Amino acid sequence: MHVTSPRFKENAARALADAGLQKALGTAKGAFLARRAAAVAGLPEFERLREIGRDIKNHTLANLDFYLETYAANVEKAGGTVHWCATAEDARAAVLAICRAAGARTVTKGKSMISEELGINDHLEANGITPVETDLGEYILQLRREPPSHIIAPAFHLNREDWEESFRRSHTDLPADRVFAERRDILTEARTRLRDRFLAADVGITGANFLIAETGSSVIVTNEGNGDLTQTLPRVHVVLASIEKVVPTLEDCCALLRLLARSATGQDFSVYTTFSTGARRPGDLDGPEEYHVVLVDNGRSNMIGTEFQEMLRCIRCAACMNHCPVYGAVGGHSYGWVYPGPMGAVLTPSLIGVDKAGHLPNASTFCGRCESVCPMKIPLPKMMRHWREREFERHLVPAAVRSNLALWGFLARRPALYRLATRAAAGLLGLLGRGRGAFRSFPLAGGWTRGRDLPVPQGRTFMAEYAKARRARRL
């Protein structure tokens, strides 16, 4: 996937001016919030479950090598094959080699963010293999040649009219005057179009929400039957998963599943929760003849032992972005890579570098809603601050910002001088703004006034009011 994270500000400006996107964001985001709130309210032990989930992931990350080796051994014991991939290039090569060995011409795929990260579709196409996205949202994005804008609702940025227009443009063999009276009509057309693809596919590729070390199983969580068809109909099933998806036991996995759907879609459980363990055994009615797991690092092991290790607890529920005011205003494509929202603001710099993704940790109001709803209790604002510090240390922020922060730091370390300077500044601004409530523009404040007004100070400074209140309490 092409990286546009360095152009976040330009991306965001376009998003704010995009009437269709703003309509889609306004329509969709409220439903996620209401459903999650209702699901959490209906589970009194939800907060205790969050603590359990956090502890499970912390324990796993502290012993990641042991659990990965245990998982791999149990996959092999069940008749599967594990491919250890340090980089995205290694993972692409492994997937291509599996497909070539199977003589694959068509590959069906379930929704998988790691496949977006690795650029699997483009790699397969470049090598003469046709990938077919089977998740409804991913399918329309493939028709439109667009990346996902959300990690659980990939077509979050589209309106119903976008779907209808794309289907009419792509499915030219169907009557041009057909009517899409209901959303069900869109679903029916996609189902009809994909049915033959499921039957023709030589290889099926899915992601994994969890990998269970105890059993060697992979788990996918979906609300469509495409995931099951993708991993049971083809002769070969390939699981793409990053190394932090492993959990110790089946019991641990079930605890996390109780958090995942409630946090993501407000369901007690998703419609389909599918466990896969190895290839088809004698007596099995269905299943693949070959079962492969492509285990991907791609920079994650570098996060172990750092201030960003806690990000690896993420279970990809998207609660953080659903509640983020910045994501809600500009959508996922503005973030410029695979992972948007607060989790992307931490994970993306870790994987592609803060030099490319430095704007993302700054795209936050630090309201803290992301951390408050995260089922894994990931301290996202704290880690965004760490990235801001890294930016500053590496001189990646503009010189004007650095000099202004240095001036503020000089004053902040001298309280008396700070109070004198703020009183003088407030008085001067009050004098200049007499007779109006705000400045529409102001020298040295263009970055602020381009997007909002600068209020004219009213009355005394906060510190002066605070001192007055303290004196009053003593009387």
MIDREN-106116 format. One record per atom (N, C-alpha, C, O): residue in three letters; x, y, z. Coordinates in steps of 0.2 Angstrom, whole numbers, plus 5000, padded with zeros to 4 digits. Layout:
# MIDREN-106116
alaXYZ;...
This chain:
# MIDREN-106116
met500449945000;met500050005000;met500450065000;met500950075004;his500350114996;his500750174995;his500650215001;his500050225004;val501250245004;val501250285010;val501150355009;val501550385005;thr500550385011;thr500450455011;thr500450495018;thr500250545018;ser500750455023;ser500650485029;ser501050555030;ser500850595034;pro501650565026;pro501950625027;pro501550685025;pro501650745026;arg500950665021;arg500550725018;arg499850725022;arg499350735020;phe499950705029;phe499350705033;phe498950765033;phe498250765032;lys499250825033;lys498850885033;lys498550905027;lys497950925027;glu498850885021;glu498450895015;glu497950845014;glu497350865012;asn498050785016;asn497550735016;asn496950755020;asn496350745018;ala497050775026;ala496450795031;ala496150855028;ala495450865029;ala496450905025;ala496150965022;ala495650945016;ala495050965016;arg495850895012;arg495450865007;arg494850835010;arg494250835007;ala494950795015;ala494450755018;ala493850805021;ala493250785021;leu494050855024;leu493650905027;leu493150935022;leu492650955023;ala493450945016;ala493050975010;ala492650925006;ala492350945002;asp492750865008;asp492350805004;asp491650795007;asp491650765012;ala491150825003;ala490550815006;ala490250745007;ala489950725011;gly490450705002;gly490250635002;gly490550595008;gly490150565011;leu491150605009;leu491550575015;leu491250605021;leu491050565026;gln491050665022;gln490750695028;gln490150665029;gln489950655035;lys489750655024;lys489050625025;lys489150555028;lys488750535032;ala489650515025;ala489750445027;ala489950445034;ala489750405038;leu490450485036;leu490650485043;leu490150505048;leu490050475053;gly489650555046;gly489150575050;gly488650515051;gly488350515056;thr488550475046;thr488050425046;thr488250365050;thr487850335054;ala488850345049;ala489050285052;ala489350285059;ala489250235063;lys489650335061;lys490050335067;lys489650325073;lys489750295078;gly489050355073;gly488550355079;gly488350285081;gly488250275087;ala488250245076;ala487950175077;ala488450135081;ala488250095086;phe489150145080;phe489650105083;phe489650125091;phe489650085095;leu489650185092;leu489650215099;leu489050185103;leu489150165108;ala488450195100;ala487850175104;ala487850095105;ala487650075111;arg488050055100;arg488049985101;arg488549965106;arg488449915110;arg489149995106;arg489649975111;arg489449995118;arg489449955122;ala489150055119;ala488950075125;ala488350025128;ala488450005134;ala487950005124;ala487349955126;ala487649885128;ala487449855133;ala488149865124;ala488449805125;ala488849805132;ala488849755135;val489249855133;val489649855139;val489149865145;val489249835150;ala488649905144;ala488149915150;ala487849845152;ala487649835157;gly487749795147;gly487449735148;gly487949685151;gly487749625152;leu488549705152;leu489049655155;leu489349685161;leu489849715160;pro489049675167;pro489349705173;pro490149695174;pro490449735177;glu490349635172;glu491049615173;glu491549645167;glu492049625167;phe491249685163;phe491649715158;phe492349745160;phe492849725157;glu492349785165;glu492949815167;glu493449765170;glu494049765169;arg493149715173;arg493649655176;arg493949625170;arg494449595170;leu493549605165;leu493749575159;leu494349615155;leu494749585153;arg494249685155;arg494749725152;arg495449705156;arg495949705153;glu495449705163;glu496049695166;glu496349625165;glu496949615164;ile495849575164;ile496049505163;ile496349505156;ile496949475155;gly496049535151;gly496349545144;gly497049575144;gly497449545141;arg497049625147;arg497749665148;arg498249615151;arg498849615148;asp498149585156;asp498649535159;asp498749475155;asp499349455155;ile498249455151;ile498449395147;ile498949415141;ile499449385140;lys498849475138;lys499249495133;lys499949515136;lys500449505133;asn499949555142;asn500649565145;asn501049505146;asn501649505145;his500749455149;his501049395150;his501349365144;his501849335143;thr500949365138;thr501149335132;thr501649365129;thr502149335127;leu501649435129;leu502249475126;leu502849465130;leu503449465127;ala502849455137;ala503449445141;ala503749375139;ala504349365141;asn503349335136;asn503549265135;asn503449245128;asn503249185126;leu503449295123;leu503249285116;leu503649235113;leu503349195109;asp504249225114;asp504649175110;asp504449105112;asp504349065108;phe504249095118;phe504049025121;phe503349015118;phe503248955115;tyr502849055118;tyr502249045115;tyr502249035107;tyr501848995105;leu502649075104;leu502649065097;leu502948995095;leu502748965090;glu503448975099;glu503748915097;glu503248855099;glu503248805095;thr502848865104;thr502348815106;thr501848815101;thr501648755099;tyr501648875099;tyr501148875093;tyr501348835087;tyr500948795084;ala501948855085;ala502248825079;ala502248745079;ala502148715075;ala502448725085;ala502548655086;ala501848615086;ala501848565083;asn501348655088;asn500648625088;asn500348625081;asn499948585079;val500548675077;val500348685070;val500548625067;val500248585063;glu501248615067;glu501548555064;glu501248485066;glu501248445062;lys501148485072;lys500848425075;lys500148405072;lys499948345071;ala499848455070;ala499148455067;ala499148445060;ala498648445056;gly499748445057;gly499848435050;gly499948495046;gly499848495040;gly500048555049;gly500148615046;gly500848635045;gly501248595047;thr500948685041;thr501648715040;thr501648785042;thr501248825041;val502248805046;val502348875048;val502848905044;val503448875043;his502748965042;his503249005038;his503449065042;his503049105043;trp504049065045;trp504349125049;trp504549175044;trp505049165040;cys504249235045;cys504449295040;cys504649355044;cys504249385047;ala505249375043;ala505449435047;ala505249495044;ala505149545047;thr505149495037;thr504949555034;thr504349545029;thr504149495028;ala504149605027;ala503549605022;ala503749565016;ala503349525013;glu504449575014;glu504649545008;glu504649465009;glu504449425004;asp504849445014;asp504849375016;asp504149345016;asp504049285013;ala503649385019;ala502949355019;ala502649355012;ala502349305010;arg502849405008;arg502549405001;arg502849344997;arg502449304993;ala503449334998;ala503849274994;ala503549204997;ala503449164993;ala503349205003;ala503149135006;ala502449125003;ala502249075001;val501949175003;val501349175000;val501349154993;val500949104991;leu501749184989;leu501849174982;leu502049094981;leu501849064976;ala502549074985;ala502849004984;ala502248954985;ala502248904982;ile501848964990;ile501348924992;ile500848924986;ile500648864984;cys500648974983;cys500148984978;cys500448944972;cys500048914968;arg501048954970;arg501348924964;arg501448854965;arg501348814960;ala501548824971;ala501648754972;ala500948724971;ala500848664969;ala500448764973;ala499748734972;ala499448744965;ala498948724963;gly499848774961;gly499648794954;gly499048834954;gly498648834949;ala499048884958;ala498448934959;ala498448984954;ala498949014952;arg497848994951;arg497649044946;arg497249094950;arg497249154948;thr496849074954;thr496349114958;thr496449104965;thr496449044968;val496449154969;val496449154976;val495949194979;val495849254978;thr495549164984;thr495049204987;thr495349224994;thr495749194997;lys495149284996;lys495349315002;lys494849335007;lys494349365005;gly494949325014;gly494549355019;gly494849425021;gly495449435019;lys494449465024;lys494749525026;lys495249515031;lys495249485035;ser495849555029;ser496449545033;ser496849615032;ser497049625027;met496949645038;met497349705038;met498049695037;met498449735034;ile498349635039;ile499049615038;ile499149605031;ile499749615028;ser498649585027;ser498749575020;ser498849645016;ser499149645011;glu498449695019;glu498549765017;glu499249785018;glu499549815014;glu499449775024;glu500149795026;glu500649765022;glu501149795020;leu500549705020;leu501049665016;leu501049685008;leu501449665005;gly500449705006;gly500349714999;gly500249654995;gly500549644990;ile499849604998;ile499849534995;ile499449544989;ile499649504984;asn498949574988;asn498549584982;asn498949604976;asn498949574971;asp499349654977;asp499749684971;asp500249634969;asp500449624964;his500549604974;his501149554973;his500849494969;his501149474965;leu500249464971;leu499949414967;leu499849434960;leu499949394956;glu499449484959;glu499349514953;glu499949524948;glu499849504942;ala500449544951;ala501049554947;ala501349494945;ala501749484940;asn501149434948;asn501449374947;asn500949324943;asn500949264944;gly500449354940;gly499949314936;gly499349274940;gly499049234938;ile499249294947;ile498749264951;ile498249314953;ile498449364955;thr497649294952;thr497049344953;thr496849334960;thr496549284962;pro496949384965;pro496649384971;pro495949414971;pro495749454967;val495449384975;val494749404975;val494549414982;val494549364986;glu494449474984;glu494149494990;glu493449474991;glu493049484987;thr493349434997;thr492649404998;thr492249445003;thr491649435003;asp492549475007;asp492149525012;asp491849575008;asp492149605004;leu491249585010;leu490849635006;leu491149705005;leu491149735000;gly491349725011;gly491749795011;gly492349795007;gly492449835003;glu492749745008;glu493349735004;glu493249724997;glu493649744992;tyr492749684995;tyr492549674988;tyr492449744984;tyr492749744979;ile492049784987;ile491949844983;ile492549894983;ile492649924978;leu492949884988;leu493549924988;leu494049894982;leu494349934979;gln494049834981;gln494449804976;gln494149824969;gln494549844965;leu493549834969;leu493249854962;leu493449934961;leu493549954956;arg493449964967;arg493650034966;arg494350054966;arg494550114965;arg494750004967;arg495450004968;arg495650054974;arg496050104973;glu495350054979;glu495450094985;glu495650054991;glu495449994992;pro496050074996;pro496250045002;pro495650055007;pro495250095006;pro495650005012;pro495150015017;pro495250085021;pro495850115021;ser494750105024;ser494850165028;ser494650155036;ser494650205040;his494550095037;his494350075044;his494550005045;his494549965040;ile494749975051;ile495049915051;ile494549855052;ile494649795052;ile493849875054;ile493349825054;ile492849835049;ile492449795047;ala492749905047;ala492249925042;ala492649955036;ala492650015036;pro492949915032;pro493449945027;pro493149995023;pro493450045020;ala492449995021;ala492150035017;ala491750095021;ala491250115018;phe491950105026;phe491650155031;phe491550225028;phe491150265029;his491950245023;his491950305020;his491450315014;his491450365011;leu491150255012;leu490650255006;leu489950265008;leu489750245014;asn489550295004;asn488850305005;asn488550245000;asn488850224996;arg487850235002;arg487550184998;arg487550204990;arg487650154986;glu487550264988;glu487550284981;glu488250264978;glu488250254972;asp488750264982;asp489450244980;asp489450174978;asp489750154973;trp489150134982;trp489050064981;trp488650044974;trp488950014970;glu488150084974;glu487750074968;glu488050094961;glu488050054956;glu488450144962;glu488750174956;glu489350124954;glu489450104948;ser489650094959;ser490250054958;ser490049984955;ser490349954951;phe489449964958;phe489249894955;phe488949904948;phe489049864944;arg488649964946;arg488449974939;arg489049974935;arg489049954929;arg489550014937;arg490150024933;arg490549954932;arg490849944926;ser490549914937;ser490949854936;ser490549794934;ser490849754930;his489949784935;his489549724933;his489149744927;his488549744927;thr489549754921;thr489249774915;thr488749724912;thr488449744907;asp488849664914;asp488449614911;asp487749604913;asp487349574911;leu487649644919;leu486949644922;leu486549704919;leu486849754916;pro485849704919;pro485449754916;pro485649824919;pro485649834925;ala485749874915;ala485949934917;ala485349974921;ala485550014926;asp484749954920;asp484249984923;asp483949944930;asp483449964932;arg484349904932;arg484149864938;arg484049904944;arg484449964944;val483649894948;val483449934954;val483749904961;val483649844962;phe484149944964;phe484349934971;phe483849964976;phe483950014978;ala483349924977;ala482849954982;ala483049954989;ala482849994993;glu483449904991;glu483649894998;glu484349874998;glu484649854993;arg484649885004;arg485349865005;arg485449785003;arg485949765000;arg484949745004;arg484949675003;arg485049664995;arg485349614994;asp484849704991;asp484949694984;asp485649704982;asp485949664978;ile486049744986;ile486749754985;ile487149684987;ile487549664983;leu486949664993;leu487149604995;leu487049544991;leu487549504990;thr486449534988;thr486249484984;thr486749484977;thr486949434975;glu486849544975;glu487249544969;glu487949524970;glu488249494966;ala488249544976;ala488849534977;ala488949454979;ala489449424976;arg488449424982;arg488449354983;arg488449314977;arg488849264976;thr488049334972;thr487949304966;thr488649304962;thr488849254959;arg488949364962;arg489549374958;arg490149334961;arg490549304958;leu490149324968;leu490649294971;leu490649214972;leu491149184973;arg490049184971;arg489949114972;arg490349074968;arg490649024970;asp490449094961;asp490849054957;asp491549054959;asp491949014958;arg491749114961;arg492449124963;arg492649084969;arg493249054969;phe492249074974;phe492349024979;phe492448954977;phe492948924979;leu492048934972;leu492148864970;leu492748854965;leu493048804965;ala492948914962;ala493548904957;ala494248914961;ala494748894958;ala494248944967;ala494848964970;ala495248894972;ala495048844974;asp495948904970;asp496448854972;asp496648864979;asp496848814982;val496748924981;val497048944988;val496548994991;val496249034988;gly496448984998;gly496049035002;gly496549065007;gly496949035010;ile496549135007;ile496949165012;ile496549205017;ile496049245015;thr496649195023;thr496249235029;thr496849265033;thr497349245033;gly496549305037;gly496949335043;gly496849295049;gly496649235048;ala496949315055;ala496849285061;ala496749335066;ala497149375067;asn496249335070;asn496149375076;asn496549345082;asn496849385085;phe496649285082;phe497049255087;phe497349195085;phe497049155080;leu497949175088;leu498249115087;leu498349075094;leu498649115098;ile498149015094;ile498148985101;ile498748935101;ile498748885098;ala499148955106;ala499748915107;ala499648845109;ala499948795107;glu499148835113;glu499048775116;glu498748725111;glu498948665112;thr498448745106;thr498148695101;thr498348705094;thr498248665090;gly498748755093;gly498948765086;gly498448795081;gly498448785075;ser497948825084;ser497348845080;ser497348915079;ser497648955082;ser497048935073;ser496949005071;ser496249015072;ser495748975071;val496049085074;val495349105075;val495149165071;val495549215071;ile494649165067;ile494449215063;ile493749235066;ile493349195068;val493549305066;val492949325069;val492649375063;val492949425061;thr492049355061;thr491749385055;thr490949385056;thr490649355061;asn490649435052;asn489949435052;asn489649415045;asn489049425044;glu490149385041;glu489949355035;glu490149285034;glu490649275037;gly489849245030;gly490049175029;gly490649175025;gly490849115024;asn490949225022;asn491449225017;asn492049195020;asn492449155017;gly492249205026;gly492849185030;gly492849105030;gly493349075028;asp492249075031;asp492249005032;asp492348975025;asp492648925024;leu491949005020;leu492048975013;leu492748985010;leu492948945007;thr493049035012;thr493749055010;thr494248995013;thr494748975009;gln494148975019;gln494648925022;gln494448855021;gln494848815023;thr493848835019;thr493648765019;thr493548745012;thr493648685010;leu493348785007;leu493248765000;leu493948754996;leu493948694993;pro494448794996;pro495048784992;pro495448724995;pro495348705001;arg495848694991;arg496348644993;arg496848664998;arg497048625002;val496948734998;val497548755002;val497248815006;val496948865003;his497348815012;his497148875017;his497848905019;his498248875022;val497848975018;val498449005021;val498249055026;val497749095025;val498549055032;val498349105037;val498949155037;val499549135038;leu498749215037;leu499249275037;leu499149305044;leu498549325046;ala499649305048;ala499549335055;ala500249365058;ala500749335056;ser500149415061;ser500749445064;ser500849415071;ser500449385074;ile501449415073;ile501749375079;ile501349395085;ile501349345090;glu501049455086;glu500749475093;glu500049445093;glu499749455098;lys499849405088;lys499149375088;lys499149315093;lys498549295094;val499649285095;val499649225099;val499449235106;val499649285109;val499049195108;val498849185115;val498949115118;val499049075114;pro499049115125;pro499349045127;pro498848995126;pro498948935124;thr498149005129;thr497748945129;thr497048965126;thr496849015124;leu496648905125;leu495948915122;leu495548955127;leu495148995125;glu495648945134;glu495248985139;glu495449065138;glu495049105139;asp496149075137;asp496349145136;asp495949175130;asp495749235130;cys495949135125;cys495649165118;cys494949175120;cys494649235117;cys494549135123;cys493849145124;cys493749215129;cys493249245128;ala494149225133;ala494149285137;ala494149345133;ala493849395134;leu494649345128;leu494749405124;leu494149405119;leu494049465117;leu493849355117;leu493349355112;leu492749395115;leu492349425112;arg492649385122;arg492049415125;arg492149495125;arg491649535125;leu492849515124;leu492949585124;leu492849615117;leu492649665115;leu493149575112;leu493249595105;leu492549615102;leu492549675100;ala492049575101;ala491449595098;ala491049655101;ala490849695098;arg491049655108;arg490749705111;arg491049775110;arg490749825109;ser491749775110;ser492049835108;ser492049855101;ser492049915100;ala492049805097;ala492049825089;ala491349845087;ala491249895084;thr490849795087;thr490249805084;thr489649805089;thr489049815087;gly489749805096;gly489249805100;gly488849735101;gly488249735103;gln489149685098;gln488849615098;gln489149575104;gln489649585106;asp488749535107;asp488949485112;asp489549445109;asp490049435112;phe489349415103;phe489849385099;phe489749395092;phe489149415090;ser490249395088;ser490049405081;ser489649345078;ser489649285081;val489449345072;val488949295069;val489349235068;val489149175069;tyr490049235066;tyr490449185065;tyr491049185069;tyr491449245068;thr491249145073;thr491849135076;thr492149065075;thr491949015077;thr492649065070;thr492849005067;thr493548985070;thr494049025069;phe493648925072;phe494348895074;phe494548845069;phe494148805067;ser495148855067;ser495448805062;ser496048775065;ser496548815067;thr496148715064;thr496748675067;thr496948625062;thr496748575061;gly497448645058;gly497748605053;gly497348585047;gly496848615046;ala497648535043;ala497248515037;ala496748465038;ala496648445044;arg496348455033;arg495848405034;arg496048335036;arg496548315033;arg495748305041;arg495948245044;arg495448185041;arg494948205039;pro495648125041;pro495248075039;pro494548075042;pro494548075049;gly494048075039;gly493348075042;gly493048145042;gly492448155043;asp493548195041;asp493248265041;asp492848275034;asp492948245029;leu492248305035;leu491848315029;leu492048375025;leu491848375019;asp492448425027;asp492748475023;asp493348495026;asp493648475031;gly493648545023;gly494248575025;gly494848565020;gly494748535015;pro495348605020;pro495848605015;pro496348545016;pro496348515021;glu496648535010;glu497148475010;glu497848505013;glu498148465016;glu497948565013;glu498548595016;glu498348655020;glu497948695018;tyr498748665025;tyr498648715030;tyr499248755031;tyr499748725034;his499348815030;his499948855030;his499848915035;his499348945034;val500348925039;val500248985043;val500949035041;val501449005042;val500749095039;val501349135037;val501349185043;val500949235044;leu501849175048;leu501949215054;leu502449275052;leu502949265050;val502149335053;val502449395051;val502749435057;val502349455061;asp503349455057;asp503649505061;asp503549575059;asp503149615061;asn503949595053;asn503949655050;asn503949715055;asn503549765054;gly504449715059;gly504549775064;gly504249765071;gly504449805075;arg503849715072;arg503549715079;arg503949695084;arg503949715090;ser504449645083;ser504949625088;ser505349685090;ser505649685096;asn505449735086;asn505849795088;asn505449835094;asn505749875097;met504749825094;met504449855099;met504449825106;met504249855111;ile504649765106;ile504649725113;ile505249765117;ile505749775115;gly505049775123;gly505549805128;gly505649875127;gly506049915131;thr505149915123;thr505149985122;thr504550015125;thr504149975128;glu504550075125;glu503950115128;glu503350105123;glu502750125125;phe503450065118;phe502850055113;phe502649985113;phe502249965109;gln502949945118;gln502749875118;gln501949865120;gln501649815117;glu501649905124;glu500949895125;glu500549905119;glu499949875119;met500749935114;met500349935108;met500249865105;met499749855101;leu500649815106;leu500549755104;leu500049715108;leu499849655106;arg499749745112;arg499149715115;arg498449725111;arg497949685112;cys498549765106;cys497949785102;cys497649715099;cys497949675096;ile496949715099;ile496549655096;ile496149685090;ile495749645088;arg496349745088;arg496049765082;arg495249775082;arg494949755077;cys495049805087;cys494249805088;cys494049875085;cys493449885083;ala494449925084;ala494349995081;ala493950035086;ala493750085084;ala493850015092;ala493450065097;ala493850125098;ala493450175098;cys494450125097;cys494850195098;cys494650245092;cys494550305094;met494650215086;met494550265081;met493750275080;met493550335078;asn493350235083;asn492650245083;asn492450305087;asn491950345086;his492850315093;his492750365098;his493150425097;his493150475101;cys493650425092;cys494150485091;cys493850535087;cys493550525081;pro493850605090;pro493550655086;pro493950675080;pro493650705075;val494650655080;val495050675074;val494850625068;val494750645063;tyr494850565070;tyr494650515065;tyr493950525062;tyr493750525056;gly493450545067;gly492750555065;gly492750615060;gly492250625057;ala493250665060;ala493150725056;ala493550705049;ala493250735044;val494050665049;val494450665043;val494450595040;val494650585034;gly494150545043;gly494150475041;gly494850445040;gly495350475042;gly494850375038;gly495450335039;gly495950355033;gly496550345035;his495750365027;his496250375022;his496750435023;his497250435021;ser496550485027;ser496950545029;ser497650515032;ser498150555032;tyr497550465036;tyr498150445040;tyr498750415035;tyr499250405037;gly498550395029;gly499050385024;gly499350315024;gly499850305020;trp499150265028;trp499350195027;trp498850155030;trp498250175030;val499050095032;val498550035033;val498150055040;val497550045040;tyr498450075045;tyr498150085051;tyr497950155053;tyr498450195054;pro497350175053;pro497150245055;pro496950255062;pro497050205066;gly496750315064;gly496550325071;gly497050325076;gly497650325074;pro496850325082;pro497350325088;pro497850265088;pro498450275089;met497550205086;met498050145086;met498550155080;met499150135081;gly498350185075;gly498750195069;gly499250245071;gly499850245068;ala499050295075;ala499550355077;ala500150325081;ala500650355081;val500050265084;val500550235088;val500950185084;val501550175083;leu500550135080;leu500850085077;leu501150105070;leu501650075069;thr500850145067;thr501150165060;thr501950195061;thr502350165057;pro502050235065;pro502750265066;pro503250205068;pro503750205067;ser502950155072;ser503350095074;ser503550055068;ser504050025068;leu503150045063;leu503250005058;leu503550035052;leu503950005048;ile503350095050;ile503650135044;ile504150185046;ile504450215042;gly504150205052;gly504650255054;gly504350325056;gly503850345053;val504550355061;val504250425063;val504450475058;val504050525058;asp504950465054;asp505150515049;asp504550515044;asp504450575041;lys504250465043;lys503650465038;lys503050475041;lys502550495038;ala502950455047;ala502250455050;ala502250505056;ala501850495061;gly502650555057;gly502750595062;gly502150635063;gly501950665069;his501750655058;his501150695059;his500550655063;his500150685066;leu500550595063;leu500050555066;leu499950565073;leu499450575076;pro500550555077;pro500450565084;pro500250635086;pro500050645092;asn500350685082;asn500150755083;asn499350765081;asn499050815083;ala499050715078;ala498350715075;ala497950695081;ala497550645080;ser497950725087;ser497550705093;ser497450765097;ser497850805098;thr496850765100;thr496650815105;thr496850795112;thr496750835116;phe497050735112;phe497250705119;phe496650705124;phe496750715130;cys496050695121;cys495450695125;cys495450635130;cys495150625135;gly495850575128;gly495850515131;gly495350465130;gly495250415133;arg494850485126;arg494250435124;arg494550365122;arg494250315123;cys495050375118;cys495350305115;cys495550265120;cys495450205120;glu495950285125;glu496150245131;glu495550225135;glu495550165137;ser495150265136;ser494550245140;ser494150185138;ser493750155141;val494050185131;val493650125128;val494050065126;val493750015124;cys494750075126;cys495150015123;cys495049955128;cys495149965134;pro494849895125;pro494749845129;pro495349815132;pro495349775137;met495949835129;met496549805132;met496949855136;met497549845138;lys496549915138;lys496849965142;lys497549995139;lys498050005143;ile497550005133;ile498250025130;ile498250105131;ile497750135129;pro498750125134;pro498850195135;pro499050235129;pro499650255128;leu498650245124;leu498750275118;leu499050345118;leu499550365115;pro498650385122;pro498950455123;pro499650455125;pro500050495123;lys499850415130;lys500550415133;lys501050395127;lys501550425127;met500850345123;met501350325118;met501350375112;met501850385109;met500850415111;met500850465106;met501350525109;met501650555105;arg501250535115;arg501750585118;arg502450565117;arg502950605116;his502550495118;his503250475117;his503550485110;his504050505109;trp503050475105;trp503250485098;trp503350555097;trp503850575093;arg503050605100;arg503150675099;arg503850695102;arg504150735099;glu504050655108;glu504650675110;glu505250645106;glu505750675105;arg505150585102;arg505550565098;arg505650615092;arg506250625089;glu505150635089;glu505150685084;glu505550745086;glu505950765082;phe505450775092;phe505850825094;phe506550815095;phe506950855093;glu506750755098;glu507450735098;glu507750735092;glu508350745091;arg507450705087;arg507750695080;arg507650755076;arg507850755070;his507450815078;his507350875075;his506950865069;his507050895063;leu506350835069;leu505950815064;leu505350875064;leu505050875059;val505250905069;val504750955070;val505051025067;val505651035067;pro504651065064;pro504851135061;pro505251175066;pro505151175072;ala505751215063;ala506251255067;ala505851305071;ala505951315077;ala505251325068;ala504851375072;ala504551345078;ala504451375083;val504351285078;val504051255083;val504551235089;val504351255095;arg505151215087;arg505651205092;arg505851275095;arg505951265101;ser505851325092;ser506151385095;ser505551415099;ser505751435105;asn504951405097;asn504351435102;asn504351385108;asn504151415113;leu504451325107;leu504451285113;leu504951295118;leu504951295124;ala505551315115;ala506151335119;ala505951395123;ala506151405129;leu505651445119;leu505451505123;leu504951495128;leu505051515134;trp504451455127;trp503951435132;trp504351395138;trp504151415144;gly504751355136;gly505151315142;gly505551365146;gly505551355152;phe505851415143;phe506251465147;phe505851495152;phe506051505157;leu505251525149;leu504751555154;leu504451515159;leu504351535165;ala504351455157;ala503951405162;ala504451385168;ala504151375173;arg505051385167;arg505551375172;arg505651435177;arg506051435181;arg505351495175;arg505451555179;arg504751575180;arg504451625177;pro504351555185;pro503651575187;pro503551645187;pro503051665184;ala503951685190;ala503851755191;ala503851785184;ala503451825182;leu504351775180;leu504351795173;leu503851775169;leu503551815165;tyr503651715170;tyr503051685166;tyr502451725167;tyr502051745163;arg502251735174;arg501651775176;arg501651845173;arg501151865171;leu502251875173;leu502351945171;leu502251945163;leu501851985160;ala502451895159;ala502451895152;ala501751875150;ala501451905145;thr501351835154;thr500651815152;thr500251875153;thr499751885149;arg500351915159;arg499951965160;arg500052025155;arg499552055153;ala500652035153;ala500752085148;ala500452065141;ala500152105137;ala500551995139;ala500251975133;ala499451975133;ala499151995128;ala499151955138;ala498451965139;ala498252035138;ala497652045135;gly498552075142;gly498352145142;gly498452175135;gly497952215132;leu498952165131;leu499052185124;leu498552155120;leu498252195116;leu498452095120;leu497952065116;leu497252095117;leu496852105112;gly497052105123;gly496452135125;gly496352205122;gly495852225120;leu496952245122;leu496852305120;leu496852305112;leu496452345109;leu497152265109;leu497152255101;leu496452235099;leu496152255094;gly496152195103;gly495452165101;gly494852195104;gly494352165104;arg494952255107;arg494452295110;arg493852305105;arg493952325099;gly493252285107;gly492652295103;gly492552235099;gly492052235095;arg492852175099;arg492752115095;arg492852055100;arg493252065104;gly492552005098;gly492651945102;gly493251895100;gly493451855105;ala493451905094;ala494051855092;ala494351885086;ala494151935083;phe495051865085;phe495451885080;phe495351835074;phe495351775075;arg495151855068;arg495151815062;arg495851795060;arg495851745057;ser496251835061;ser496951825059;ser497451865064;ser497251915067;phe498051835064;phe498551875069;phe499251855067;phe499351795065;pro499651905067;pro500351885066;pro500651835070;pro500551825076;leu501051785067;leu501351725071;leu500851675073;leu501051625077;ala500251685072;ala499751635074;ala499351605068;ala498751585069;gly499651605062;gly499251585056;gly499051515056;gly498551495054;gly499451475059;gly499251405060;gly498651395064;gly498251345063;trp498551435069;trp497951435073;trp497351465069;trp496751435068;thr497451525066;thr496851565064;thr496651535057;thr496151555054;arg497051495053;arg496851465047;arg496251425048;arg495751415044;gly496151395054;gly495651345055;gly495151365061;gly494651335061;arg495251415064;arg494851435070;arg495051505072;arg495551535070;asp494551545075;asp494651605078;asp495151605084;asp495151555088;leu495451665085;leu495851665091;leu495451715096;leu495451775095;pro495151685102;pro494751735106;pro495151785109;pro495751775111;val494851845110;val495151905113;val495151885121;val494651875123;pro495751895124;pro495751885132;pro495251925135;pro495151985133;gln494851905140;gln494451935144;gln494651935151;gln494751885154;gly494751995154;gly494851995161;gly495651975163;gly496051985159;arg495751945169;arg496451935171;arg496651865169;arg496251825167;thr497251845170;thr497551785168;thr497251725173;thr497051745179;phe497351665171;phe497151615176;phe497451615182;phe497151605188;met498151625182;met498551625188;met498351685193;met498351675199;ala498151735190;ala497951795194;ala497251775197;ala497151795203;glu496751745194;glu496151725196;glu496251675202;glu495951675207;tyr496751625201;tyr496851575205;tyr497151605212;tyr496951585217;ala497551655211;ala497851685217;ala497351715221;ala497351715227;lys496851755218;lys496351785221;lys495851745225;lys495651755230;ala495751685221;ala495251635225;ala495651605231;ala495251595236;arg496251595231;arg496651565237;arg496651615242;arg496551605248;arg496751685241;arg496651735246;arg495951735249;arg495951745255;ala495451735245;ala494751735247;ala494651675252;ala494351685257;arg494951615251;arg494751565255;arg495151565262;arg494851545267;arg495651605262;arg496051615268;arg495651665273;arg495751665279;leu495251705270;leu494951755274;leu494351725278;leu494051765282;
